[in-house]
Amino acid sequence: MLPLNQRSKEEQQVLLSLSISPMSGLQKEYISEVRKRVEDMLSSYAYPEYITCDVNILRFLRGNYVDIDVTAAAYRKMLLWRREKNIDEYFKRVQEADFDLRKVPFADKFEKCYPVNYHHGEDREGHFLDIRLLGSVDVKAFLSNPLEEWEDYNIYTLEWRIYLLNKKSMETGELQRLCCIQDTKGIGMHMVSKQLITFFKAMTDLTVNYYPETMHVSFITNAPAVFSALWSLAKPMMHPRTVKKYIICNSDYQETLYKYIPVQNLPVVLGGICACDEDCICGLKNDEHFSVPISTSFVMPIEVQKGETVKAEWRLQQGDIDFSARFCRCFRQSN
């Protein structure tokens, strides 16, 4: 079967369509061919449906640019890994935790030093919102844990995620993925070490090899100047489809986020208005009050629908206050 780059533009659009209800005949042809090439493994082991379903095979096809040979090899590698490592047992632990990632093994260790929320609501297109405050990682505490525990913890979260993403994809008829925010505020060279790189490479390898095509868009916020320079060097080596998924923002990033994400789904630390009862980000307490010192500014984002009215009141102990309002339009993006 022809790889993606040998297909017409119309056929490429069909193969890469995020609309999967119903799947196109061309998509089904490629999915059937992948399944045919791994039939020996599928018939010899009871893999769960969320792994063998058409939606998951489509993720592998998209992640490997619809190259049938590469896709079949990657899918076989994943099936073999699941069987040898008994990954189904990881998913059983997720089920036993009632899909609460705070209760899976090793969560109590890593949530204290790795500020993250794997599902903080959804973006405007319905994709899961995944937030990670990379600059707030307690590196010393993080690296005090064995690498094997970090890998296991990631498998629990990845199993939780792929099950829910594939389930929602079949329910909505749209291929569901992640809207990621990776905040780099506070990151410095003092945090970087060979051991830390090993830990994060292990996480990346698990995702790329066994859970491909789960990212819709990724915002890098508070990106330092050096990051922009490194990004310019890296882009030419990346596939254009992958590059398109990254949006690099400096410290003035809030307005960009508001276009893609409802403000009520953003934590205060990222310019939103959400204050979850159990904290928006693990290891980071929500602020209950705001203090605005003299000669400083405070931005309160509010999402307004057509026809709605916004009223505001201020009480000042002394001095004056300046007030202004800016509006930004929200829009949808697909790729």
Secondary structure in CASP SS format (residue, H / E / C, confidence):
PFRMAT SS
TARGET T0000
AUTHOR 0000-0000-0000
METHOD secondary structure of the structure
MODEL  1
M C 1.00
L C 1.00
P C 1.00
L H 1.00
N H 1.00
Q H 1.00
R C 1.00
S C 1.00
K H 1.00
E H 1.00
E H 1.00
Q H 1.00
Q H 1.00
V H 1.00
L H 1.00
L C 1.00
S C 1.00
L C 1.00
S E 1.00
I C 1.00
S C 1.00
P C 1.00
M C 1.00
S C 1.00
G H 1.00
L H 1.00
Q H 1.00
K H 1.00
E H 1.00
Y H 1.00
I H 1.00
S H 1.00
E H 1.00
V H 1.00
R H 1.00
K H 1.00
R H 1.00
V C 1.00
E H 1.00
D H 1.00
M H 1.00
L H 1.00
S C 1.00
S C 1.00
Y C 1.00
A C 1.00
Y C 1.00
P C 1.00
E H 1.00
Y H 1.00
I H 1.00
T H 1.00
C C 1.00
D H 1.00
V H 1.00
N H 1.00
I H 1.00
L H 1.00
R H 1.00
F H 1.00
L H 1.00
R H 1.00
G H 1.00
N C 1.00
Y C 1.00
V C 1.00
D C 1.00
I H 1.00
D H 1.00
V H 1.00
T H 1.00
A H 1.00
A H 1.00
A H 1.00
Y H 1.00
R H 1.00
K H 1.00
M H 1.00
L H 1.00
L H 1.00
W H 1.00
R H 1.00
R H 1.00
E H 1.00
K H 1.00
N C 1.00
I C 1.00
D H 1.00
E H 1.00
Y H 1.00
F H 1.00
K H 1.00
R H 1.00
V H 1.00
Q H 1.00
E H 1.00
A C 1.00
D C 1.00
F C 1.00
D C 1.00
L H 1.00
R H 1.00
K H 1.00
V C 1.00
P C 1.00
F C 1.00
A H 1.00
D H 1.00
K H 1.00
F H 1.00
E C 1.00
K C 1.00
C C 1.00
Y C 1.00
P C 1.00
V E 1.00
N E 1.00
Y C 1.00
H C 1.00
H C 1.00
G C 1.00
E E 1.00
D C 1.00
R C 1.00
E C 1.00
G C 1.00
H C 1.00
F E 1.00
L E 1.00
D E 1.00
I E 1.00
R E 1.00
L E 1.00
L H 1.00
G H 1.00
S H 1.00
V C 1.00
D C 1.00
V H 1.00
K H 1.00
A H 1.00
F H 1.00
L H 1.00
S C 1.00
N C 1.00
P C 1.00
L H 1.00
E H 1.00
E H 1.00
W H 1.00
E H 1.00
D H 1.00
Y H 1.00
N H 1.00
I H 1.00
Y H 1.00
T H 1.00
L H 1.00
E H 1.00
W H 1.00
R H 1.00
I H 1.00
Y H 1.00
L H 1.00
L H 1.00
N H 1.00
K H 1.00
K H 1.00
S H 1.00
M H 1.00
E H 1.00
T H 1.00
G C 1.00
E E 1.00
L C 1.00
Q C 1.00
R C 1.00
L E 1.00
C E 1.00
C E 1.00
I E 1.00
Q E 1.00
D E 1.00
T C 1.00
K C 1.00
G C 1.00
I C 1.00
G C 1.00
M H 1.00
H H 1.00
M H 1.00
V C 1.00
S C 1.00
K H 1.00
Q H 1.00
L H 1.00
I H 1.00
T H 1.00
F H 1.00
F H 1.00
K H 1.00
A H 1.00
M H 1.00
T H 1.00
D H 1.00
L H 1.00
T H 1.00
V H 1.00
N H 1.00
Y H 1.00
Y C 1.00
P C 1.00
E C 1.00
T C 1.00
M E 1.00
H E 1.00
V E 1.00
S E 1.00
F E 1.00
I E 1.00
T E 1.00
N C 1.00
A C 1.00
P C 1.00
A H 1.00
V H 1.00
F H 1.00
S H 1.00
A H 1.00
L H 1.00
W H 1.00
S H 1.00
L H 1.00
A H 1.00
K H 1.00
P H 1.00
M H 1.00
M C 1.00
H C 1.00
P H 1.00
R H 1.00
T H 1.00
V H 1.00
K H 1.00
K C 1.00
Y E 1.00
I E 1.00
I E 1.00
C C 1.00
N C 1.00
S C 1.00
D C 1.00
Y C 1.00
Q H 1.00
E H 1.00
T H 1.00
L H 1.00
Y H 1.00
K H 1.00
Y H 1.00
I C 1.00
P C 1.00
V H 1.00
Q H 1.00
N H 1.00
L C 1.00
P E 1.00
V H 1.00
V H 1.00
L H 1.00
G C 1.00
G C 1.00
I C 1.00
C E 1.00
A C 1.00
C C 1.00
D C 1.00
E C 1.00
D C 1.00
C C 1.00
I E 1.00
C C 1.00
G C 1.00
L E 1.00
K C 1.00
N C 1.00
D C 1.00
E C 1.00
H C 1.00
F C 1.00
S C 1.00
V C 1.00
P C 1.00
I C 1.00
S C 1.00
T C 1.00
S C 1.00
F C 1.00
V C 1.00
M C 1.00
P C 1.00
I C 1.00
E C 1.00
V C 1.00
Q C 1.00
K C 1.00
G C 1.00
E C 1.00
T C 1.00
V C 1.00
K C 1.00
A C 1.00
E C 1.00
W C 1.00
R C 1.00
L C 1.00
Q C 1.00
Q C 1.00
G C 1.00
D C 1.00
I C 1.00
D C 1.00
F C 1.00
S C 1.00
A C 1.00
R C 1.00
F C 1.00
C C 1.00
R C 1.00
C C 1.00
F C 1.00
R C 1.00
Q C 1.00
S C 1.00
N C 1.00
END
